[in-house]
Amino acid sequence: MKILDHDVPVLENLRYSLRTHWFLWLLVFLTVLLDFATTLNFMWRDGIELEKNLLIRNLATLLGIVPGVAVGKILQIVAAVVLTSLSKNLNRAVLLMIVLLNIWAIFINSL
């Protein structure tokens, strides 16, 4: 794929990320599932209106709590795939950031 006059090997970058950072990908999926569960619990307990993430709040309002949060988490995984496909150098940083944000969300949702 050509981006800003540079050839970006998207599939090669994604394969590299999955091969070399498999443990981080596993952590991403684990934290996404835990964040999904704690977000559902939080929303059922306290209501949708207290959700701070505007995208998740709007999706939960439009689609319902479970489908809205599920679509939000799927979009997060899609973003991880897209961002790691763009650059080999940023793979670890992107995955670590997603894991840390999910851990923070799990903590906040559990309060």
PyMOL commands that set and color helices and strands:
alter all, ss='L'
color gray80, all
select helices_A, chain A and resi 10-20+22-46+48-50+54-63+65-86+91-109
alter helices_A, ss='H'
color red, helices_A
select strands_A, chain A and resi 2-3+6-7
alter strands_A, ss='S'
color yellow, strands_A
deselect
rebuild
show_as cartoon
